[in-house]
Structure formats: C-alpha cells, structure tokens
Amino acid sequence: MTDHAPVELYTIDLPAEADVDSQPLVVIHGLLGSADNWRSHLKVWQRKRRVVAVDLRNHGRSPHAEGMSYSAMSQDVLAALDKLGIEQAHILGHSMGGKVAITLARQAPQRCLSLMVADIAPVAYQHGHDDVFAALEQVREGKPTNRREADALLAEHVDSRPTRLFLATNLVRDEQGVMGVRVGLDEIQRGYEAIIGEPDGDAPFEGPTLVLRGTDSHYVSDDMLPALREVLPRARLVTLKNAGHWLHADQPEAFQQAIDAFIAAQS
C-alpha cells in the first residue's frame, strides 16, 4: 500500500452532543491547513454525530515525516481511525485532503460509508504554490517577533491578505519569542510533485459520493468531469454560489447544509 510507515496523527475527536447518529464523520484538511481550521464546523456537526478531524503528516500538531504520497497519508488516517476504534465513517476531505479521502475510499472502501470531496478533482494539477512556499521561507529566515512583522514578511511574496491570514495559522512562537513555521515545510516541498499529482488507487470508488465546488474556483472545472466520473462514478456534483476554493469558509452555512443533507440521504 505504501513505502512509508504510518505517522501517528494529531486528532480532534468530539463526541456527539446527542445520540442521534452513531456514524462518525472524519474531516481531512487541505495543503497547509489543519484540524483547527475546521473547529467551527466540527461544533455544528457534533450536534448530530461523533466528528474527528486530523492533522495530516507535516501539518498542524502532527509529526514531520518524509513522503507526501497519497497512499502514505491515507494509511496515516486509517491508522488514526484504528487507534480511535472507528471501523467505518463518512469521509470528508478538502483540496489535498480530498485527494487523501479519495485514495482512502479507493484503497479501503469497506471503511468508507460515504465520500465527500470539497473543491478538488482526481487529476494532476500544475505548480501553483511557489509564492506561498517563498513567503513561509521568508518568515523562517526573517525570524519575526510579532504578527505584524510576520505579515510584512509574508506580504513580500503574497499580496492577498486572506491568504496571508490563512498562512499565519501555521506560525508559532518559540521560547525566545521568535515566530517560526510549524509545518514541515522542507518535507512538503520535497513531496510537492506527489501532492499536485493524482490520488492513488487503481479501482474506482463505487460508493455514494458528493463533490462540492465553488463558482469562483477553477479547481473542479467542467473539462475535469469525465476524469472525475471515471474515478467516482456515483459522484453527485453540487456547486456553491459566491464561493472560491475555500468554499467552507466562503459559504459556511451552505457548505454545512450540503454535507448534512448528503449524509442524511445515506441513512
């Protein structure tokens, strides 16, 4: 399955507030994201079911490790589910996390009650994060001591303030007061060709699938739909208006409602 041993992932594991549905929901973040980015959504979904969010390897509070193949990251998630005693779950992934989710569903379909993919297709993409990596490198070299200094360093490579605010979620202060980069930046950059590549797995996932995309995003364009149907033949495509790539942040209520309705339809 993978040439890398699974990494013990950091997880946010929230029990259901009411015993309404015993089927858990597992949430997998995108590139340079973390489980913490999903806390507001987790609290909403927690009202009905157990919900678990993971930090993928080299992200958030999880360890740094070589290898960013989708098989390796999928095995990390499966190992985390084993540790939590979760045999089956609804799997939701955004962007890079969507490709992890697709790989998991293809390689271990018996573990996946349903698959939800947010704004990504099972295709290879072009390089698109050079400025982001350069910005984080600038912070690492500049050693800022406050958020304003860190933002100024990020701004040398990234004009978009929302993007800089997102990147700043990866910064932590050390004992000397210097702000550094929490993610495994070197490991991510060395594994970037795998990240922008296709998800792993040979057979299509035949289970129930929801694919969400934003009207203002180019990540799931119409010309990608034939390839998407080959890998996810039962995919239902939903487009959220006035939403970009971070559609769960742009349209949080519509996003939550689409996820809830889809899971409810599987019961």
Solvent accessible surface area in square Angstrom, and as a share of the most:
residue,aa,sasa,rsa
1,M,140,0.63
2,T,44,0.26
3,D,126,0.65
4,H,62,0.28
5,A,82,0.64
6,P,72,0.45
7,V,19,0.11
8,E,117,0.52
9,L,15,0.07
10,Y,69,0.26
11,T,35,0.20
12,I,10,0.05
13,D,53,0.28
14,L,38,0.19
15,P,91,0.57
16,A,34,0.26
17,E,119,0.54
18,A,49,0.38
19,D,141,0.73
20,V,100,0.58
21,D,29,0.15
22,S,98,0.63
23,Q,60,0.27
24,P,15,0.10
25,L,0,0.00
26,V,0,0.00
27,V,1,0.00
28,I,0,0.00
29,H,2,0.01
30,G,7,0.07
31,L,20,0.10
32,L,3,0.01
33,G,4,0.03
34,S,4,0.03
35,A,1,0.01
36,D,41,0.21
37,N,52,0.27
38,W,4,0.01
39,R,96,0.35
40,S,76,0.49
41,H,7,0.03
42,L,0,0.00
43,K,124,0.52
44,V,36,0.21
45,W,5,0.02
46,Q,27,0.12
47,R,144,0.53
48,K,99,0.42
49,R,15,0.05
50,R,68,0.25
51,V,0,0.00
52,V,0,0.00
53,A,1,0.01
54,V,0,0.00
55,D,1,0.01
56,L,0,0.00
57,R,1,0.00
58,N,0,0.00
59,H,0,0.00
60,G,3,0.03
61,R,125,0.46
62,S,6,0.04
63,P,64,0.40
64,H,94,0.42
65,A,24,0.19
66,E,88,0.39
67,G,17,0.16
68,M,3,0.01
69,S,33,0.21
70,Y,3,0.01
71,S,11,0.07
72,A,1,0.01
73,M,0,0.00
74,S,0,0.00
75,Q,32,0.14
76,D,0,0.00
77,V,0,0.00
78,L,14,0.07
79,A,38,0.30
80,A,9,0.07
81,L,0,0.00
82,D,88,0.46
83,K,143,0.60
84,L,47,0.23
85,G,60,0.57
86,I,5,0.03
87,E,140,0.63
88,Q,86,0.38
89,A,0,0.00
90,H,1,0.00
91,I,0,0.00
92,L,0,0.00
93,G,0,0.00
94,H,6,0.02
95,S,12,0.08
96,M,7,0.03
97,G,0,0.00
98,G,0,0.00
99,K,3,0.01
100,V,0,0.00
101,A,0,0.00
102,I,0,0.00
103,T,0,0.00
104,L,0,0.00
105,A,0,0.00
106,R,39,0.14
107,Q,45,0.20
108,A,6,0.05
109,P,69,0.43
110,Q,118,0.52
111,R,38,0.14
112,C,9,0.06
113,L,44,0.22
114,S,0,0.00
115,L,0,0.00
116,M,0,0.00
117,V,1,0.00
118,A,0,0.00
119,D,0,0.00
120,I,7,0.04
121,A,0,0.00
122,P,7,0.04
123,V,24,0.14
124,A,63,0.49
125,Y,35,0.13
126,Q,158,0.70
127,H,102,0.45
128,G,54,0.52
129,H,45,0.20
130,D,96,0.50
131,D,68,0.35
132,V,16,0.09
133,F,11,0.05
134,A,32,0.25
135,A,0,0.00
136,L,0,0.00
137,E,46,0.20
138,Q,51,0.23
139,V,0,0.00
140,R,85,0.31
141,E,128,0.57
142,G,40,0.39
143,K,127,0.54
144,P,2,0.01
145,T,68,0.40
146,N,60,0.31
147,R,124,0.45
148,R,208,0.76
149,E,76,0.34
150,A,2,0.01
151,D,36,0.19
152,A,60,0.46
153,L,30,0.15
154,L,1,0.01
155,A,38,0.30
156,E,106,0.48
157,H,77,0.34
158,V,6,0.04
159,D,135,0.70
160,S,50,0.32
161,R,129,0.47
162,P,92,0.58
163,T,25,0.15
164,R,28,0.10
165,L,95,0.47
166,F,42,0.18
167,L,2,0.01
168,A,17,0.13
169,T,64,0.37
170,N,1,0.01
171,L,6,0.03
172,V,67,0.39
173,R,125,0.46
174,D,72,0.37
175,E,170,0.76
176,Q,142,0.63
177,G,20,0.19
178,V,38,0.22
179,M,4,0.02
180,G,23,0.23
181,V,26,0.15
182,R,51,0.18
183,V,4,0.02
184,G,1,0.01
185,L,1,0.01
186,D,57,0.30
187,E,30,0.13
188,I,0,0.00
189,Q,62,0.28
190,R,152,0.56
191,G,11,0.10
192,Y,10,0.04
193,E,112,0.50
194,A,39,0.31
195,I,10,0.05
196,I,18,0.09
197,G,16,0.16
198,E,110,0.49
199,P,8,0.05
200,D,46,0.24
201,G,25,0.24
202,D,147,0.76
203,A,58,0.45
204,P,54,0.34
205,F,7,0.03
206,E,104,0.47
207,G,14,0.14
208,P,27,0.17
209,T,2,0.01
210,L,2,0.01
211,V,1,0.00
212,L,1,0.00
213,R,44,0.16
214,G,3,0.03
215,T,71,0.41
216,D,105,0.54
217,S,22,0.14
218,H,135,0.60
219,Y,43,0.16
220,V,4,0.02
221,S,38,0.24
222,D,96,0.50
223,D,119,0.62
224,M,38,0.17
225,L,36,0.18
226,P,88,0.56
227,A,39,0.30
228,L,1,0.00
229,R,100,0.36
230,E,133,0.60
231,V,21,0.12
232,L,1,0.00
233,P,58,0.37
234,R,139,0.51
235,A,8,0.06
236,R,142,0.52
237,L,45,0.22
238,V,32,0.19
239,T,57,0.33
240,L,15,0.07
241,K,157,0.67
242,N,112,0.58
243,A,1,0.00
244,G,14,0.14
245,H,36,0.16
246,W,83,0.29
247,L,0,0.00
248,H,17,0.07
249,A,67,0.52
250,D,69,0.36
251,Q,52,0.23
252,P,56,0.35
253,E,123,0.55
254,A,38,0.29
255,F,0,0.00
256,Q,23,0.10
257,Q,118,0.53
258,A,20,0.16
259,I,0,0.00
260,D,37,0.19
261,A,59,0.46
262,F,10,0.04
263,I,1,0.01
264,A,65,0.50
265,A,78,0.61
266,Q,59,0.26
267,S,112,0.72
